[in-house]
Amino acid sequence: MSSITITGGGLIGLFCADILSSKHSVTIIEINAEIGFPANFPGIIHQNQNLSKILDSEELSNLYIFDNGNKINFRTEWFVKLLSHKLAKSKVDIIHRTRIESITPNKNRLTLQLKGSESNLKIFYTDKLIDFSETLLPGPKGQ
C-alpha cells in the first residue's frame, strides 16, 4: 500500500482522498483550521442518489436537501463535515493548520518539511504528493 499526501482539504481534495483511501494510505495537509473551506456557495447536484453513494449510510437529513425539479440543493458545510467523518473512519489522516515548506525527492519517496501549529511532525515522508492547495471551485453564478 503506497502513501499519498494531498495538500488542500477543499472539496476536490476531500473527493480525491475518498477515492484513493480504499487502496492507499492517505494524509491530507490543510493550512486552515477546518477542511472543506471556503464553502461560500450551496451544494448543487443533479441526482440525489449521488449524495448517497458518496456518503454511504451517513445521515443525509442534516444536508437539508431541497429538490426544485431541475437540481437538488444541499448545505455544503454539512456535506463536508459528513464526508470528513467518513474519511476519518477510512483512516485518512488530516493535519490542520499546517503547510509544506519544502519538498525533497529521496529515491522513491518524497521528504516534506512541514510547518504549522497542528502537527508536531517537522518531517513527513510520502510516496506521492497531490497538490490542491490553490484549487478553488467558483460558486454558481445567479443561482
FIKOLZA-1660 file (N, C-alpha, C; in steps of 0.1 Angstrom, whole numbers, plus 5000, padded with zeros to 4 digits):
% residues 143
   i   px   py   pz ch aa at
   1 5009 4988 5000  A  M  N
   1 5000 5000 5000  A  M CA
   1 5009 5012 5000  A  M  C
   2 5007 5021 4990  A  S  N
   2 5015 5033 4989  A  S CA
   2 5009 5044 4997  A  S  C
   3 5017 5054 5001  A  S  N
   3 5012 5065 5009  A  S CA
   3 5011 5077 4999  A  S  C
   4 4999 5084 5000  A  I  N
   4 4996 5096 4992  A  I CA
   4 4993 5107 5001  A  I  C
   5 4999 5119 4999  A  T  N
   5 4996 5131 5007  A  T CA
   5 4989 5140 4997  A  T  C
   6 4978 5146 5002  A  I  N
   6 4971 5156 4995  A  I CA
   6 4972 5169 5002  A  I  C
   7 4976 5180 4995  A  T  N
   7 4976 5193 5001  A  T CA
   7 4964 5200 4996  A  T  C
   8 4957 5206 5006  A  G  N
   8 4944 5212 5003  A  G CA
   8 4932 5204 5006  A  G  C
   9 4926 5207 5017  A  G  N
   9 4914 5200 5022  A  G CA
   9 4901 5206 5017  A  G  C
  10 4901 5212 5005  A  G  N
  10 4888 5216 4999  A  G CA
  10 4880 5205 4994  A  G  C
  11 4869 5208 4988  A  L  N
  11 4860 5197 4983  A  L CA
  11 4868 5188 4973  A  L  C
  12 4876 5193 4964  A  I  N
  12 4883 5184 4954  A  I CA
  12 4893 5175 4962  A  I  C
  13 4900 5180 4971  A  G  N
  13 4909 5172 4979  A  G CA
  13 4902 5161 4987  A  G  C
  14 4891 5165 4993  A  L  N
  14 4883 5155 5000  A  L CA
  14 4878 5144 4991  A  L  C
  15 4873 5147 4979  A  F  N
  15 4868 5137 4970  A  F CA
  15 4880 5128 4966  A  F  C
  16 4891 5134 4963  A  C  N
  16 4903 5126 4959  A  C CA
  16 4907 5117 4971  A  C  C
  17 4907 5122 4983  A  A  N
  17 4910 5113 4994  A  A CA
  17 4900 5102 4996  A  A  C
  18 4888 5105 4994  A  D  N
  18 4877 5094 4995  A  D CA
  18 4880 5083 4985  A  D  C
  19 4883 5087 4973  A  I  N
  19 4885 5077 4962  A  I CA
  19 4898 5069 4965  A  I  C
  20 4909 5076 4968  A  L  N
  20 4922 5069 4970  A  L CA
  20 4923 5061 4983  A  L  C
  21 4915 5064 4993  A  S  N
  21 4917 5058 5006  A  S CA
  21 4913 5043 5006  A  S  C
  22 4906 5038 4996  A  S  N
  22 4903 5024 4996  A  S CA
  22 4915 5016 4992  A  S  C
  23 4925 5021 4986  A  K  N
  23 4937 5013 4982  A  K CA
  23 4950 5019 4986  A  K  C
  24 4950 5031 4993  A  H  N
  24 4962 5037 4997  A  H CA
  24 4961 5043 5011  A  H  C
  25 4972 5046 5017  A  S  N
  25 4973 5053 5029  A  S CA
  25 4973 5068 5026  A  S  C
  26 4963 5075 5030  A  V  N
  26 4961 5089 5026  A  V CA
  26 4962 5099 5038  A  V  C
  27 4969 5110 5036  A  T  N
  27 4970 5121 5045  A  T CA
  27 4967 5133 5038  A  T  C
  28 4959 5142 5045  A  I  N
  28 4955 5155 5039  A  I CA
  28 4962 5165 5048  A  I  C
  29 4969 5174 5042  A  I  N
  29 4976 5186 5049  A  I CA
  29 4968 5198 5045  A  I  C
  30 4962 5205 5055  A  E  N
  30 4954 5216 5052  A  E CA
  30 4959 5228 5060  A  E  C
  31 4960 5240 5054  A  I  N
  31 4966 5252 5060  A  I CA
  31 4955 5258 5070  A  I  C
  32 4943 5256 5067  A  N  N
  32 4932 5262 5075  A  N CA
  32 4929 5254 5087  A  N  C
  33 4921 5260 5097  A  A  N
  33 4917 5253 5109  A  A CA
  33 4907 5242 5106  A  A  C
  34 4899 5243 5095  A  E  N
  34 4889 5233 5092  A  E CA
  34 4891 5230 5077  A  E  C
  35 4887 5217 5074  A  I  N
  35 4887 5213 5060  A  I CA
  35 4874 5217 5053  A  I  C
  36 4875 5217 5039  A  G  N
  36 4863 5220 5032  A  G CA
  36 4860 5234 5029  A  G  C
  37 4868 5243 5033  A  F  N
  37 4866 5257 5031  A  F CA
  37 4875 5263 5022  A  F  C
  38 4872 5274 5015  A  P  N
  38 4860 5281 5016  A  P CA
  38 4848 5275 5010  A  P  C
  39 4837 5274 5017  A  A  N
  39 4824 5268 5012  A  A CA
  39 4815 5280 5011  A  A  C
  40 4816 5288 5001  A  N  N
  40 4808 5300 5000  A  N CA
  40 4796 5299 4991  A  N  C
  41 4792 5287 4988  A  F  N
  41 4780 5286 4979  A  F CA
  41 4773 5273 4983  A  F  C
  42 4760 5272 4980  A  P  N
  42 4753 5260 4983  A  P CA
  42 4757 5248 4974  A  P  C
  43 4755 5236 4979  A  G  N
  43 4758 5225 4971  A  G CA
  43 4746 5223 4961  A  G  C
  44 4750 5219 4949  A  I  N
  44 4740 5216 4938  A  I CA
  44 4744 5203 4931  A  I  C
  45 4735 5194 4930  A  I  N
  45 4737 5182 4923  A  I CA
  45 4725 5178 4915  A  I  C
  46 4727 5170 4905  A  H  N
  46 4715 5167 4896  A  H CA
  46 4708 5154 4900  A  H  C
  47 4714 5145 4907  A  Q  N
  47 4708 5133 4912  A  Q CA
  47 4710 5130 4926  A  Q  C
  48 4700 5128 4934  A  N  N
  48 4701 5126 4948  A  N CA
  48 4708 5113 4952  A  N  C
  49 4708 5103 4943  A  Q  N
  49 4715 5091 4946  A  Q CA
  49 4730 5093 4947  A  Q  C
  50 4735 5103 4940  A  N  N
  50 4750 5106 4940  A  N CA
  50 4754 5110 4955  A  N  C
  51 4746 5117 4962  A  L  N
  51 4749 5120 4976  A  L CA
  51 4750 5108 4984  A  L  C
  52 4740 5099 4982  A  S  N
  52 4740 5086 4990  A  S CA
  52 4752 5077 4986  A  S  C
  53 4757 5077 4974  A  K  N
  53 4768 5069 4970  A  K CA
  53 4781 5075 4977  A  K  C
  54 4782 5088 4977  A  I  N
  54 4794 5094 4983  A  I CA
  54 4794 5092 4998  A  I  C
  55 4783 5095 5005  A  L  N
  55 4783 5094 5019  A  L CA
  55 4779 5081 5025  A  L  C
  56 4777 5071 5017  A  D  N
  56 4773 5058 5021  A  D CA
  56 4760 5059 5030  A  D  C
  57 4761 5054 5042  A  S  N
  57 4750 5053 5051  A  S CA
  57 4749 5065 5060  A  S  C
  58 4757 5075 5058  A  E  N
  58 4757 5087 5066  A  E CA
  58 4744 5094 5067  A  E  C
  59 4741 5100 5077  A  E  N
  59 4728 5107 5079  A  E CA
  59 4727 5119 5069  A  E  C
  60 4718 5118 5060  A  L  N
  60 4716 5128 5049  A  L CA
  60 4706 5139 5054  A  L  C
  61 4699 5137 5064  A  S  N
  61 4689 5147 5068  A  S CA
  61 4695 5160 5072  A  S  C
  62 4708 5160 5077  A  N  N
  62 4715 5172 5080  A  N CA
  62 4718 5181 5069  A  N  C
  63 4717 5176 5057  A  L  N
  63 4720 5184 5045  A  L CA
  63 4709 5193 5040  A  L  C
  64 4697 5192 5046  A  Y  N
  64 4686 5200 5043  A  Y CA
  64 4684 5200 5027  A  Y  C
  65 4683 5188 5022  A  I  N
  65 4681 5186 5007  A  I CA
  65 4668 5192 5003  A  I  C
  66 4669 5200 4992  A  F  N
  66 4657 5206 4986  A  F CA
  66 4658 5203 4971  A  F  C
  67 4648 5196 4966  A  D  N
  67 4647 5192 4952  A  D CA
  67 4638 5202 4945  A  D  C
  68 4643 5211 4936  A  N  N
  68 4635 5221 4930  A  N CA
  68 4630 5216 4916  A  N  C
  69 4632 5204 4913  A  G  N
  69 4628 5199 4900  A  G CA
  69 4639 5197 4890  A  G  C
  70 4647 5207 4889  A  N  N
  70 4659 5207 4879  A  N CA
  70 4672 5202 4886  A  N  C
  71 4674 5208 4898  A  K  N
  71 4686 5205 4906  A  K CA
  71 4682 5202 4920  A  K  C
  72 4691 5196 4927  A  I  N
  72 4690 5193 4941  A  I CA
  72 4700 5201 4949  A  I  C
  73 4695 5210 4958  A  N  N
  73 4703 5218 4966  A  N CA
  73 4705 5212 4979  A  N  C
  74 4717 5214 4985  A  F  N
  74 4720 5209 4999  A  F CA
  74 4730 5218 5005  A  F  C
  75 4732 5217 5018  A  R  N
  75 4741 5225 5026  A  R CA
  75 4755 5220 5025  A  R  C
  76 4764 5227 5018  A  T  N
  76 4777 5223 5015  A  T CA
  76 4785 5221 5028  A  T  C
  77 4784 5229 5038  A  E  N
  77 4792 5228 5050  A  E CA
  77 4789 5215 5058  A  E  C
  78 4776 5211 5057  A  W  N
  78 4773 5198 5064  A  W CA
  78 4778 5186 5055  A  W  C
  79 4777 5187 5042  A  F  N
  79 4782 5177 5034  A  F CA
  79 4797 5175 5036  A  F  C
  80 4805 5186 5038  A  V  N
  80 4819 5185 5041  A  V CA
  80 4821 5178 5054  A  V  C
  81 4814 5182 5064  A  K  N
  81 4815 5176 5077  A  K CA
  81 4812 5161 5077  A  K  C
  82 4802 5157 5070  A  L  N
  82 4798 5142 5069  A  L CA
  82 4809 5135 5061  A  L  C
  83 4814 5141 5050  A  L  N
  83 4825 5135 5043  A  L CA
  83 4837 5134 5051  A  L  C
  84 4841 5144 5059  A  S  N
  84 4853 5143 5067  A  S CA
  84 4851 5132 5078  A  S  C
  85 4839 5129 5083  A  H  N
  85 4837 5118 5092  A  H CA
  85 4839 5105 5085  A  H  C
  86 4834 5104 5073  A  K  N
  86 4837 5092 5065  A  K CA
  86 4852 5089 5063  A  K  C
  87 4859 5100 5060  A  L  N
  87 4873 5099 5058  A  L CA
  87 4880 5094 5071  A  L  C
  88 4876 5100 5082  A  A  N
  88 4882 5096 5095  A  A CA
  88 4880 5081 5097  A  A  C
  89 4868 5076 5094  A  K  N
  89 4865 5062 5096  A  K CA
  89 4873 5053 5086  A  K  C
  90 4877 5059 5075  A  S  N
  90 4886 5052 5065  A  S CA
  90 4900 5054 5068  A  S  C
  91 4903 5059 5080  A  K  N
  91 4917 5061 5085  A  K CA
  91 4925 5071 5076  A  K  C
  92 4919 5081 5071  A  V  N
  92 4926 5092 5064  A  V CA
  92 4930 5101 5075  A  V  C
  93 4943 5104 5075  A  D  N
  93 4949 5114 5085  A  D CA
  93 4947 5128 5079  A  D  C
  94 4942 5137 5088  A  I  N
  94 4940 5151 5084  A  I CA
  94 4949 5160 5093  A  I  C
  95 4958 5167 5088  A  I  N
  95 4967 5176 5096  A  I CA
  95 4963 5190 5093  A  I  C
  96 4957 5197 5103  A  H  N
  96 4952 5210 5101  A  H CA
  96 4963 5221 5104  A  H  C
  97 4961 5233 5100  A  R  N
  97 4969 5244 5103  A  R CA
  97 4984 5241 5100  A  R  C
  98 4986 5235 5089  A  T  N
  98 5000 5231 5086  A  T CA
  98 5002 5233 5071  A  T  C
  99 5014 5236 5067  A  R  N
  99 5018 5238 5053  A  R CA
  99 5031 5231 5050  A  R  C
 100 5034 5229 5038  A  I  N
 100 5046 5223 5034  A  I CA
 100 5056 5234 5030  A  I  C
 101 5067 5234 5037  A  E  N
 101 5078 5244 5034  A  E CA
 101 5087 5240 5023  A  E  C
 102 5090 5227 5022  A  S  N
 102 5099 5223 5012  A  S CA
 102 5096 5208 5009  A  S  C
 103 5100 5204 4997  A  I  N
 103 5098 5190 4992  A  I CA
 103 5112 5186 4986  A  I  C
 104 5117 5174 4992  A  T  N
 104 5129 5169 4987  A  T CA
 104 5127 5155 4982  A  T  C
 105 5130 5152 4970  A  P  N
 105 5129 5138 4965  A  P CA
 105 5141 5129 4970  A  P  C
 106 5137 5118 4975  A  N  N
 106 5147 5108 4980  A  N CA
 106 5144 5094 4975  A  N  C
 107 5151 5090 4965  A  K  N
 107 5149 5077 4959  A  K CA
 107 5135 5076 4954  A  K  C
 108 5126 5067 4960  A  N  N
 108 5112 5066 4956  A  N CA
 108 5103 5073 4964  A  N  C
 109 5107 5081 4974  A  R  N
 109 5098 5088 4983  A  R CA
 109 5101 5103 4983  A  R  C
 110 5092 5110 4989  A  L  N
 110 5094 5125 4990  A  L CA
 110 5095 5128 5005  A  L  C
 111 5104 5137 5008  A  T  N
 111 5105 5142 5022  A  T CA
 111 5099 5156 5022  A  T  C
 112 5089 5157 5030  A  L  N
 112 5082 5170 5032  A  L CA
 112 5086 5177 5045  A  L  C
 113 5090 5189 5044  A  Q  N
 113 5093 5197 5056  A  Q CA
 113 5081 5205 5059  A  Q  C
 114 5075 5202 5071  A  L  N
 114 5062 5208 5075  A  L CA
 114 5064 5219 5085  A  L  C
 115 5055 5229 5084  A  K  N
 115 5054 5240 5094  A  K CA
 115 5040 5242 5097  A  K  C
 116 5037 5244 5110  A  G  N
 116 5023 5247 5114  A  G CA
 116 5021 5244 5129  A  G  C
 117 5009 5248 5133  A  S  N
 117 5006 5246 5147  A  S CA
 117 5000 5233 5151  A  S  C
 118 4994 5226 5141  A  E  N
 118 4986 5214 5144  A  E CA
 118 4995 5202 5145  A  E  C
 119 5006 5201 5139  A  S  N
 119 5014 5189 5138  A  S CA
 119 5027 5191 5145  A  S  C
 120 5031 5181 5153  A  N  N
 120 5044 5180 5159  A  N CA
 120 5054 5175 5149  A  N  C
 121 5049 5170 5138  A  L  N
 121 5058 5165 5128  A  L CA
 121 5065 5176 5121  A  L  C
 122 5078 5175 5120  A  K  N
 122 5086 5185 5112  A  K CA
 122 5089 5180 5098  A  K  C
 123 5091 5166 5098  A  I  N
 123 5095 5159 5086  A  I CA
 123 5084 5149 5084  A  I  C
 124 5080 5147 5071  A  F  N
 124 5069 5138 5068  A  F CA
 124 5073 5131 5055  A  F  C
 125 5072 5118 5054  A  Y  N
 125 5076 5110 5042  A  Y CA
 125 5063 5105 5035  A  Y  C
 126 5063 5106 5022  A  T  N
 126 5052 5101 5014  A  T CA
 126 5057 5096 5000  A  T  C
 127 5049 5087 4994  A  D  N
 127 5053 5081 4981  A  D CA
 127 5049 5091 4970  A  D  C
 128 5037 5097 4972  A  K  N
 128 5032 5106 4961  A  K CA
 128 5025 5118 4968  A  K  C
 129 5026 5129 4961  A  L  N
 129 5020 5142 4965  A  L CA
 129 5011 5147 4955  A  L  C
 130 4998 5151 4959  A  I  N
 130 4988 5157 4950  A  I CA
 130 4985 5170 4956  A  I  C
 131 4987 5181 4949  A  D  N
 131 4986 5194 4954  A  D CA
 131 4973 5201 4949  A  D  C
 132 4963 5203 4958  A  F  N
 132 4951 5210 4955  A  F CA
 132 4950 5223 4964  A  F  C
 133 4962 5227 4969  A  S  N
 133 4962 5239 4978  A  S CA
 133 4957 5252 4971  A  S  C
 134 4959 5253 4958  A  E  N
 134 4955 5265 4951  A  E CA
 134 4942 5263 4943  A  E  C
 135 4935 5252 4945  A  T  N
 135 4923 5249 4937  A  T CA
 135 4911 5254 4945  A  T  C
 136 4903 5263 4938  A  L  N
 136 4891 5267 4944  A  L CA
 136 4880 5265 4934  A  L  C
 137 4868 5261 4938  A  L  N
 137 4857 5260 4929  A  L CA
 137 4849 5273 4929  A  L  C
 138 4846 5278 4917  A  P  N
 138 4838 5290 4917  A  P CA
 138 4823 5287 4920  A  P  C
 139 4817 5295 4927  A  G  N
 139 4803 5293 4931  A  G CA
 139 4794 5294 4919  A  G  C
 140 4782 5289 4919  A  P  N
 140 4773 5290 4908  A  P CA
 140 4768 5305 4907  A  P  C
 141 4769 5310 4895  A  K  N
 141 4765 5324 4893  A  K CA
 141 4751 5326 4890  A  K  C
 142 4744 5335 4898  A  G  N
 142 4730 5337 4895  A  G CA
 142 4721 5326 4900  A  G  C
 143 4725 5317 4908  A  Q  N
 143 4717 5306 4913  A  Q CA
 143 4716 5307 4928  A  Q  C
% end
